Amino acid sequence: MTLITGMMERPLDPGYAAAAERRQGSGLPAATGLRSPTLIIAAILIGALLGISALALRPPAVNRIKSDLVARIEDRRAHADSQTRRIDTLRSEINAAQAAALTAESQTGLAAELSQLELAAGTVPVTGPGLVLTVDDAPAQPAAIAPDADPRTATGPDQGKVIARDLQIIVNGLWDGGAEAISINGHRLTSRAAIRSAGEAILVNYRPLTRPYVITAIGDPGGLGVEFADNSGGSYLQSLKSNYQIRGDIKTVPSVLVPGEPTLSLQEARPVESAVTSPSPQPTQPNTHRTTETSP
């Protein structure tokens, strides 16, 4: 009690009290902290910064910044789509010119072989009978939270969302079922394609996909559907539908289009001996200059 009483009666430390008495004894004011010009200027600057930050973080400003970013992303995406279409057009012109050149050189067999290789590589679009498989997230349902639970701790992984691994297993099941060509949302799957995840986004060939995920496969409609339903891919899709309410709809279509992959490019080429015309020998001219041979 003595200590508490002393703290209440003399809250200022004796050392500070003695310093204040010496300051007053020398003729200086008791306290000059609030009179310091530096402190006043600093307080004004801090207040101005806080005011500017508050104005910048207002909802209209945040929405304007978000709208600007979304517009820039959409503009870049539209530009990329236009460049992709231009690549397709130029590739078609190149293929037509290449076929005409091979035909002019009487290399019809080589042209047919090149067409088969392009089909196998997936650089040209193909059409034929097949099926269309649409995979989408489970319907959104409000999560039940106990009244005494903290909503911030009630977050967890959304088991109703389609992830990259799901599409990988389903696509592998279609390949195993006899599919000849597959695309997801218009992106062709080739031997160099990959289905990846970046955060919550699913990427195919480094291009993001938007739900629903439409998988188009060319193959025997009856046999492809039956084989897919019996293998691991079909079983996995059925498990997603039963356990996590993920939606999966399969339709048999008499004719579907699978586009080509425009990003594939020629990496290595070598001349075919039958297509190379040997140059005619040129007559040699007599050497009238003297040369000196030296040993290496």
VENQUI-V459015 format. One record per residue. N is the residue number from 1. RES is the residue in one small letter. PHI is phi in degrees with one decimal (none if undefined). D_FIRST is the distance of its C-alpha to the first C-alpha in Angstrom with 1 decimal. Layout:
N&RES&PHI&D_FIRST ; N&RES&PHI&D_FIRST
This chain:
1&m&none&0.0 ; 2&t&-62.5&3.8 ; 3&l&-65.1&5.4 ; 4&i&-64.8&5.1 ; 5&t&-62.7&6.0 ; 6&g&-64.5&8.5 ; 7&m&-67.1&9.9 ; 8&m&-72.4&10.5 ; 9&e&-80.4&12.1 ; 10&r&-129.7&14.0 ; 11&p&-68.1&14.8 ; 12&l&-84.7&17.9 ; 13&d&-59.4&18.2 ; 14&p&-56.3&19.3 ; 15&g&-64.0&22.5 ; 16&y&-67.3&23.4 ; 17&a&-62.1&22.7 ; 18&a&-64.6&25.0 ; 19&a&-65.0&27.6 ; 20&a&-66.1&27.6 ; 21&e&-65.4&28.1 ; 22&r&-64.2&31.0 ; 23&r&-65.9&32.5 ; 24&q&-66.9&32.5 ; 25&g&-66.0&33.9 ; 26&s&-83.5&36.8 ; 27&g&94.0&37.8 ; 28&l&-86.7&36.7 ; 29&p&-65.3&35.0 ; 30&a&-64.9&31.3 ; 31&a&-144.9&31.6 ; 32&t&-124.8&34.8 ; 33&g&-60.3&33.8 ; 34&l&-75.9&35.1 ; 35&r&-90.8&38.2 ; 36&s&-70.2&39.3 ; 37&p&-62.4&42.8 ; 38&t&-62.1&42.2 ; 39&l&-65.2&39.2 ; 40&i&-66.8&41.1 ; 41&i&-64.0&44.1 ; 42&a&-63.3&42.1 ; 43&a&-63.3&40.5 ; 44&i&-65.6&44.0 ; 45&l&-64.4&45.4 ; 46&i&-63.1&42.7 ; 47&g&-63.6&43.2 ; 48&a&-65.2&47.0 ; 49&l&-64.1&46.8 ; 50&l&-64.3&44.6 ; 51&g&-66.0&47.1 ; 52&i&-64.4&50.1 ; 53&s&-64.1&48.5 ; 54&a&-64.3&47.9 ; 55&l&-67.9&51.5 ; 56&a&-69.6&52.8 ; 57&l&-95.4&51.0 ; 58&r&-68.0&52.3 ; 59&p&-53.1&54.4 ; 60&p&-59.7&57.7 ; 61&a&-66.3&57.2 ; 62&v&-63.1&56.3 ; 63&n&-65.2&59.3 ; 64&r&-66.5&61.6 ; 65&i&-65.3&60.5 ; 66&k&-64.0&61.0 ; 67&s&-63.5&64.4 ; 68&d&-65.2&65.5 ; 69&l&-64.7&64.6 ; 70&v&-63.0&66.5 ; 71&a&-64.2&69.5 ; 72&r&-66.6&69.6 ; 73&i&-64.4&69.4 ; 74&e&-65.0&72.2 ; 75&d&-64.9&74.3 ; 76&r&-64.2&74.0 ; 77&r&-67.0&74.9 ; 78&a&-63.3&77.9 ; 79&h&-63.9&79.0 ; 80&a&-63.8&78.7 ; 81&d&-64.5&80.7 ; 82&s&-65.9&83.4 ; 83&q&-66.8&83.7 ; 84&t&-64.5&84.0 ; 85&r&-63.9&86.8 ; 86&r&-65.3&88.5 ; 87&i&-61.8&88.3 ; 88&d&-61.5&89.9 ; 89&t&-63.8&92.7 ; 90&l&-65.1&93.3 ; 91&r&-65.1&93.3 ; 92&s&-64.1&95.9 ; 93&e&-64.4&98.1 ; 94&i&-63.5&97.7 ; 95&n&-63.8&98.7 ; 96&a&-65.5&101.7 ; 97&a&-65.5&102.9 ; 98&q&-66.3&102.4 ; 99&a&-63.7&104.4 ; 100&a&-64.7&107.1 ; 101&a&-66.4&107.3 ; 102&l&-67.4&107.6 ; 103&t&-66.5&110.3 ; 104&a&-64.9&112.2 ; 105&e&-90.0&112.1 ; 106&s&58.3&113.4 ; 107&q&-114.0&110.2 ; 108&t&-64.6&109.8 ; 109&g&-64.1&108.7 ; 110&l&-66.6&106.0 ; 111&a&-64.9&104.9 ; 112&a&-64.8&104.7 ; 113&e&-64.9&102.7 ; 114&l&-64.4&100.3 ; 115&s&-63.2&99.8 ; 116&q&-65.2&99.0 ; 117&l&-66.7&96.4 ; 118&e&-64.7&94.8 ; 119&l&-64.4&94.5 ; 120&a&-68.3&93.0 ; 121&a&-77.7&90.5 ; 122&g&85.0&89.5 ; 123&t&-88.4&90.3 ; 124&v&-121.1&92.6 ; 125&p&-70.3&91.9 ; 126&v&-133.6&93.5 ; 127&t&-129.2&94.4 ; 128&g&163.3&95.3 ; 129&p&-71.6&94.4 ; 130&g&177.3&91.0 ; 131&l&-141.4&87.8 ; 132&v&-121.1&84.7 ; 133&l&-112.4&81.4 ; 134&t&-105.9&78.5 ; 135&v&-117.1&75.0 ; 136&d&-143.9&72.0 ; 137&d&-63.9&68.3 ; 138&a&-66.3&67.5 ; 139&p&-57.3&67.1 ; 140&a&-68.1&63.6 ; 141&q&-130.9&61.6 ; 142&p&-65.8&58.1 ; 143&a&-78.5&55.6 ; 144&a&-80.9&53.9 ; 145&i&-120.5&50.1 ; 146&a&-63.4&47.9 ; 147&p&-60.9&45.7 ; 148&d&-93.4&42.4 ; 149&a&-89.9&43.7 ; 150&d&-83.2&42.7 ; 151&p&-60.8&45.9 ; 152&r&-72.0&45.1 ; 153&t&-96.2&45.2 ; 154&a&-92.9&48.5 ; 155&t&-82.7&50.7 ; 156&g&-158.5&53.1 ; 157&p&-64.3&56.6 ; 158&d&-82.7&59.2 ; 159&q&-73.8&61.8 ; 160&g&-90.8&64.2 ; 161&k&-95.7&64.9 ; 162&v&-76.6&67.9 ; 163&i&-115.9&67.1 ; 164&a&-62.1&69.4 ; 165&r&-62.8&69.8 ; 166&d&-61.6&71.2 ; 167&l&-65.9&73.9 ; 168&q&-60.2&74.7 ; 169&i&-66.3&75.4 ; 170&i&-65.6&77.4 ; 171&v&-65.0&79.5 ; 172&n&-61.8&80.2 ; 173&g&-65.0&81.4 ; 174&l&-67.9&83.8 ; 175&w&-60.4&85.1 ; 176&d&-65.6&85.6 ; 177&g&-79.3&87.4 ; 178&g&111.4&90.0 ; 179&a&-67.2&88.8 ; 180&e&-99.8&90.8 ; 181&a&-154.6&88.5 ; 182&i&-137.9&85.0 ; 183&s&-138.6&82.9 ; 184&i&-122.1&79.5 ; 185&n&51.8&79.1 ; 186&g&85.5&82.2 ; 187&h&-102.2&81.0 ; 188&r&-71.7&83.6 ; 189&l&-99.5&82.4 ; 190&t&-119.1&84.4 ; 191&s&-68.2&84.1 ; 192&r&-106.7&81.7 ; 193&a&-82.6&79.5 ; 194&a&-145.9&76.0 ; 195&i&-106.4&73.6 ; 196&r&-125.5&70.1 ; 197&s&-123.7&66.7 ; 198&a&-130.5&64.5 ; 199&g&70.6&61.2 ; 200&e&-97.2&62.3 ; 201&a&-91.8&65.8 ; 202&i&-108.9&68.9 ; 203&l&-115.0&71.3 ; 204&v&-125.7&75.0 ; 205&n&56.4&76.5 ; 206&y&66.2&73.3 ; 207&r&-116.4&73.9 ; 208&p&-72.1&71.4 ; 209&l&-106.2&72.5 ; 210&t&-117.7&71.6 ; 211&r&-74.8&71.7 ; 212&p&-75.6&73.8 ; 213&y&-96.6&75.3 ; 214&v&-99.3&79.1 ; 215&i&-102.5&80.8 ; 216&t&-107.7&84.5 ; 217&a&-131.0&86.7 ; 218&i&-101.0&90.5 ; 219&g&170.7&92.3 ; 220&d&-61.5&94.4 ; 221&p&-56.0&92.7 ; 222&g&-70.2&93.5 ; 223&g&-68.4&92.9 ; 224&l&-65.8&89.9 ; 225&g&-65.1&88.1 ; 226&v&-69.0&89.0 ; 227&e&-64.3&88.1 ; 228&f&-67.3&84.7 ; 229&a&-66.6&83.9 ; 230&d&-90.1&84.7 ; 231&n&-94.5&82.9 ; 232&s&-66.9&79.2 ; 233&g&-66.0&78.8 ; 234&g&-65.9&79.9 ; 235&s&-64.2&77.8 ; 236&y&-66.5&74.7 ; 237&l&-62.9&75.3 ; 238&q&-64.1&75.8 ; 239&s&-65.9&72.5 ; 240&l&-62.4&70.7 ; 241&k&-69.6&72.3 ; 242&s&-78.4&71.5 ; 243&n&-92.3&68.0 ; 244&y&-122.5&66.5 ; 245&q&58.4&68.9 ; 246&i&-71.5&70.0 ; 247&r&-85.8&73.2 ; 248&g&-145.1&76.4 ; 249&d&-122.2&79.9 ; 250&i&-112.5&83.1 ; 251&k&-128.7&86.3 ; 252&t&-87.1&89.7 ; 253&v&-122.7&91.4 ; 254&p&-68.4&95.0 ; 255&s&-150.7&94.4 ; 256&v&-128.6&91.2 ; 257&l&-116.8&90.6 ; 258&v&-114.2&88.5 ; 259&p&-70.5&88.1 ; 260&g&-81.8&88.5 ; 261&e&-96.5&85.8 ; 262&p&-76.1&86.2 ; 263&t&-82.9&83.9 ; 264&l&-71.0&86.1 ; 265&s&-135.6&88.1 ; 266&l&-71.9&90.8 ; 267&q&-104.6&89.4 ; 268&e&-151.2&92.6 ; 269&a&-144.8&96.3 ; 270&r&-142.4&99.5 ; 271&p&-70.7&103.1 ; 272&v&-91.3&105.5 ; 273&e&-60.2&108.6 ; 274&s&-70.3&110.9 ; 275&a&-96.2&109.5 ; 276&v&-97.9&109.8 ; 277&t&-89.8&113.1 ; 278&s&-73.2&114.2 ; 279&p&-69.4&115.4 ; 280&s&-70.9&119.1 ; 281&p&-65.2&119.8 ; 282&q&-93.5&120.5 ; 283&p&-66.5&123.5 ; 284&t&-85.5&122.5 ; 285&q&-96.5&123.6 ; 286&p&-65.4&125.1 ; 287&n&-86.3&122.8 ; 288&t&-96.0&124.5 ; 289&h&-98.4&121.6 ; 290&r&-83.6&121.4 ; 291&t&-124.1&118.2 ; 292&t&-115.6&116.9 ; 293&e&-87.0&115.3 ; 294&t&-125.1&112.6 ; 295&s&-79.1&111.0 ; 296&p&-68.0&107.4
